[in-house]
Amino acid sequence: NQPITYVLYESMNVLSDATIATATTNVLTGTNLTVTVSGLLAGNWWFAVAARDTNGIQSLLSNVLQIEVPKPPLNMRTVVLQYSGTLSNFYDVGFFKLRLP
C-alpha cells in the first residue's frame, strides 16, 4: 500500500476529468482530508478532489461541488467571532470534506 495524497481543484468553470487542466488552482493537500479555502472572488466556483499515489498516478475526480460565492455588501466590516461547538459549513465531496469559512 502506497501513501495517498490529495489534490483539490478549484475553478470558476465547470470541472470534469477532461477540464482539470483549466482549473484556476490546484492545492496539494497532502494526506489531509480537510482543507480551508479562502480569498475566492464572487461568482460560481467548482471544486473536486483527486487522489494521487507516490508514482504520480492520479485517480478520476471526486464528485464535483458547485458553490456560489456572493458579492460582499458595500461598506462591509469584518467581525471575528470565536465559537465552540459543531461546525456546519463542511461539504462532503465524496471521500473528502471541504470547509468554506
N, C-alpha and C positions, 0 to 999 in steps of 0.2 A: 504494500500500500504506500503510495507516494503522497506527501502532503499536498493538499489542495489549497490554492489561493483563489481569491475572488476579484473580479474586475466589475466595477459599477460604471455603466454607460449612461450619460445624460445627453439629451438633445432637445432642441426646440422643434425638431422634425420627427415624424413617426419613426420609431426604431423597429428594426427587424434584423434577422441574421444577414440579410442582403444589404442593409444600410448602416451597419455599425461603423463602417469606415468613415461615415459622415457625422458621427457623434460629436457633439460640441466638446465634451470632456469624457475622459475615462480615468477613473480613480482606482488605483491598485489598493485594495483594502486589506491585503494580506489574508490572514485567516480569520479576521474579524467578521462576524455575522451582522454587525450593526455599524452604520456609518451615519454621520450627520452632514447634511447638505445645506449650505448657506450661500448667500450672495446671488440668488437667482434673480434674473430680470423678470419683470411682469410678462405674463403670457403663458402659453401651453408648453409643458415640459413632459418628456417621456423618459422613463427610467427602466433599465433592465440590467440584469447581472449575468455574468458567465463565470464558470469555474475554469481554472487553469491548473494543469499539473506541472511538475518540475521540468518536464521536457518542453513546456510551452504549448502543449496541445490544449485547445480551448473547447469547452462544451458549446452547445447551442445556447441561445439566450433563454433566460427565465421568462415567466410571464411578464409582459410589459405593463408598466403602471403609468397612467397619464394623470398629471396634476395641473390644475390651473393656478398660477401664482397671480393674485390680484395686484393692481396698481396701488401703490401706497397712497393714502389720503394726503391732501395738501396740508402743509404745516404739521406733518407727522412728528410725534415725540416718541422717544424710546423710553420704555419703562421696564425695569428689571425686577422680576419677582422671584422669590425662592418658594418652591413648592415641594412638599413631601407627600408622596402618595403614588398612586398608579398613573403612569403616563398613558395617554390615549392617542398620541399622534404618531404611532408606529403603523406602517403599512406593510402588509405581508406581500412579498413579491416572490412567491414560490418558496424556496428554501432560505430566503434572505429577508431581513427586516430593514426597512428604510425609515429613518426618523427625520421629519421636517420640523425645524424649530418654529 
